[in-house]
Amino acid sequence: MAQSAGDAGTQGAALSSAELGGETFELGNGTQPPEEVSAVSPSARGRPMPEIEQRYPVEPKRRLGWAVVGLGDFALNQILPAFGESEHSRLVALVSGDRDKAQQVASRYGVDEENLYDYDNYDSMADNDEIDIVFIILPVNMHAEYTIRAAKAGKHVLCEKPMAMDEQECQAMIDACRENDRQLMIAYREQYEPHNLEAIRQIQDGALGELRLMTLNAGSPVDPEEPRGQWRLRKEMAGGGSLYDIGIYALQAARYLSGEEPIEVSAMISSPEDDPRFAEVEDSVTFQLRFPSGLLATCTSSFTTAQHNMASVFGTDGTLTLEPMSDYYQHELRILTDEGEKSLDIQEISQFAAEMDHLSQVVREGGSPKTPGEEGMQDIHLMRAIYASATSGRPVRIESDYRRSAEELVRTSDDHGG
């Protein structure tokens, strides 16, 4: 039997997102937390590591030096291999609490052993001119600290999503980078992915007519025995459950596909009462976004459903389907109108190389990143409103001045905004 937190149909006045303040929300099922998780194995698990030839289309001296902070499953299987497809970024340093693991990875990727750091001597990167940018790939509760320390060490920052635990941490990260004249970008890779970009263009060009409805769904089973499940089920490390981890993709897609910012959210949460995985964080979330145009978006996320990842956009003249909307590979973009259905032929690229190269070009040539810290903070603001709605059983009005232009939404990784 599932326990539901909140009911979007409950009577009562809507809350305001500005009224949430420092409020915290109980997300789990109230059972005892699971036993202490074991340390992550040094060996990569999950997706097989792609065999990518280390080719460098641009002279190394023109490619900016990157330090990868955290050598978990995602970094090993996705980010490090992506440097082989990068035109403007090169791996020069690693940060890990496991020296043996760092040495093994350094040997594979040709990283000088003098450029291996741990979390104690992290600040000494300030003395290493080879490092221009750091990529923070750590549990969410560590994002703010290591972003701020990197900025003070004179390094630009690409930080994984979600940006931070709360808006206060987000603002501290933004302030630290601004005060030290460093760029801060959030790793929203799907905003540099060609199928997502083409979907935005098709909608902006009127292929669907006026937008009426959207459905955006993200589900991925989480296993506490796997590396990705070790900290994602701990509220003090992850900030939240499926919403923070994968529901953020549905939220992101609703925002950039619509080209609008929501003005109201309603939400419900359900977690199995007898499943110890969800003692601290939520399992399934459904939330509805209302936009200024009248468009409604229904979004879901879950840690217990079979793998699924899809966006559907319904307009007065047609329907667009993007599946997956935010996975790493094998996207398909389809449009159905009165003239029939067509599948758009779009070349796949490495989203990870694209996002890294985008920031490298911004740092080298000037301009501003497409997904700055303010973009990450907007998602945190909205997700806190989603939790508040689920907890109170009432819709929450969104109070935010954050906006992005239509031109900004279709910027590619090569457009550094200079």
Secondary structure in CASP SS format (residue, H / E / C, confidence):
PFRMAT SS
TARGET T0000
AUTHOR 0000-0000-0000
METHOD secondary structure of the structure
MODEL  1
M C 1.00
A E 1.00
Q E 1.00
S E 1.00
A E 1.00
G C 1.00
D C 1.00
A C 1.00
G C 1.00
T C 1.00
Q C 1.00
G C 1.00
A C 1.00
A C 1.00
L E 1.00
S E 1.00
S H 1.00
A H 1.00
E H 1.00
L C 1.00
G C 1.00
G C 1.00
E C 1.00
T C 1.00
F C 1.00
E C 1.00
L C 1.00
G C 1.00
N C 1.00
G C 1.00
T C 1.00
Q C 1.00
P C 1.00
P C 1.00
E C 1.00
E C 1.00
V C 1.00
S C 1.00
A C 1.00
V C 1.00
S C 1.00
P C 1.00
S C 1.00
A C 1.00
R C 1.00
G C 1.00
R C 1.00
P C 1.00
M C 1.00
P C 1.00
E C 1.00
I C 1.00
E C 1.00
Q C 1.00
R C 1.00
Y C 1.00
P C 1.00
V C 1.00
E C 1.00
P H 1.00
K H 1.00
R H 1.00
R C 1.00
L E 1.00
G E 1.00
W E 1.00
A E 1.00
V E 1.00
V E 1.00
G C 1.00
L C 1.00
G C 1.00
D H 1.00
F H 1.00
A H 1.00
L H 1.00
N H 1.00
Q H 1.00
I H 1.00
L H 1.00
P H 1.00
A H 1.00
F H 1.00
G H 1.00
E H 1.00
S C 1.00
E C 1.00
H C 1.00
S E 1.00
R E 1.00
L E 1.00
V E 1.00
A E 1.00
L E 1.00
V E 1.00
S C 1.00
G C 1.00
D C 1.00
R H 1.00
D H 1.00
K H 1.00
A H 1.00
Q H 1.00
Q H 1.00
V H 1.00
A H 1.00
S H 1.00
R H 1.00
Y H 1.00
G C 1.00
V C 1.00
D C 1.00
E H 1.00
E H 1.00
N H 1.00
L E 1.00
Y E 1.00
D C 1.00
Y C 1.00
D C 1.00
N C 1.00
Y H 1.00
D H 1.00
S H 1.00
M H 1.00
A H 1.00
D H 1.00
N C 1.00
D C 1.00
E C 1.00
I C 1.00
D C 1.00
I E 1.00
V E 1.00
F E 1.00
I E 1.00
I C 1.00
L C 1.00
P C 1.00
V H 1.00
N H 1.00
M H 1.00
H H 1.00
A H 1.00
E H 1.00
Y H 1.00
T H 1.00
I H 1.00
R H 1.00
A H 1.00
A H 1.00
K H 1.00
A C 1.00
G C 1.00
K C 1.00
H E 1.00
V E 1.00
L E 1.00
C E 1.00
E C 1.00
K C 1.00
P C 1.00
M C 1.00
A C 1.00
M C 1.00
D C 1.00
E H 1.00
Q H 1.00
E H 1.00
C H 1.00
Q H 1.00
A H 1.00
M H 1.00
I H 1.00
D H 1.00
A H 1.00
C H 1.00
R H 1.00
E H 1.00
N C 1.00
D C 1.00
R C 1.00
Q C 1.00
L E 1.00
M E 1.00
I E 1.00
A C 1.00
Y C 1.00
R H 1.00
E H 1.00
Q H 1.00
Y H 1.00
E C 1.00
P H 1.00
H H 1.00
N H 1.00
L H 1.00
E H 1.00
A H 1.00
I H 1.00
R H 1.00
Q H 1.00
I H 1.00
Q H 1.00
D C 1.00
G C 1.00
A C 1.00
L C 1.00
G C 1.00
E C 1.00
L E 1.00
R E 1.00
L E 1.00
M E 1.00
T E 1.00
L E 1.00
N E 1.00
A E 1.00
G E 1.00
S C 1.00
P C 1.00
V C 1.00
D C 1.00
P C 1.00
E C 1.00
E C 1.00
P H 1.00
R H 1.00
G H 1.00
Q H 1.00
W H 1.00
R H 1.00
L C 1.00
R C 1.00
K H 1.00
E H 1.00
M H 1.00
A H 1.00
G C 1.00
G C 1.00
G C 1.00
S H 1.00
L H 1.00
Y H 1.00
D H 1.00
I H 1.00
G H 1.00
I H 1.00
Y H 1.00
A H 1.00
L H 1.00
Q H 1.00
A H 1.00
A H 1.00
R H 1.00
Y H 1.00
L H 1.00
S H 1.00
G C 1.00
E C 1.00
E C 1.00
P C 1.00
I C 1.00
E E 1.00
V E 1.00
S E 1.00
A E 1.00
M E 1.00
I E 1.00
S E 1.00
S E 1.00
P E 1.00
E C 1.00
D C 1.00
D C 1.00
P H 1.00
R H 1.00
F H 1.00
A C 1.00
E C 1.00
V C 1.00
E C 1.00
D C 1.00
S E 1.00
V E 1.00
T E 1.00
F E 1.00
Q E 1.00
L E 1.00
R E 1.00
F C 1.00
P C 1.00
S C 1.00
G C 1.00
L C 1.00
L E 1.00
A E 1.00
T E 1.00
C E 1.00
T E 1.00
S E 1.00
S E 1.00
F C 1.00
T C 1.00
T C 1.00
A C 1.00
Q C 1.00
H E 1.00
N E 1.00
M E 1.00
A E 1.00
S E 1.00
V E 1.00
F E 1.00
G E 1.00
T C 1.00
D C 1.00
G E 1.00
T E 1.00
L E 1.00
T E 1.00
L E 1.00
E E 1.00
P C 1.00
M C 1.00
S C 1.00
D C 1.00
Y C 1.00
Y C 1.00
Q C 1.00
H C 1.00
E E 1.00
L E 1.00
R E 1.00
I E 1.00
L E 1.00
T E 1.00
D C 1.00
E C 1.00
G E 1.00
E E 1.00
K E 1.00
S E 1.00
L E 1.00
D C 1.00
I C 1.00
Q C 1.00
E C 1.00
I C 1.00
S C 1.00
Q H 1.00
F H 1.00
A H 1.00
A H 1.00
E H 1.00
M H 1.00
D H 1.00
H H 1.00
L H 1.00
S H 1.00
Q H 1.00
V H 1.00
V H 1.00
R H 1.00
E H 1.00
G C 1.00
G C 1.00
S C 1.00
P C 1.00
K C 1.00
T C 1.00
P E 1.00
G H 1.00
E H 1.00
E H 1.00
G H 1.00
M H 1.00
Q H 1.00
D H 1.00
I H 1.00
H H 1.00
L H 1.00
M H 1.00
R H 1.00
A H 1.00
I H 1.00
Y H 1.00
A H 1.00
S H 1.00
A H 1.00
T H 1.00
S H 1.00
G C 1.00
R C 1.00
P C 1.00
V E 1.00
R E 1.00
I C 1.00
E C 1.00
S C 1.00
D C 1.00
Y C 1.00
R C 1.00
R C 1.00
S C 1.00
A H 1.00
E H 1.00
E H 1.00
L H 1.00
V C 1.00
R C 1.00
T C 1.00
S C 1.00
D C 1.00
D C 1.00
H C 1.00
G C 1.00
G C 1.00
END
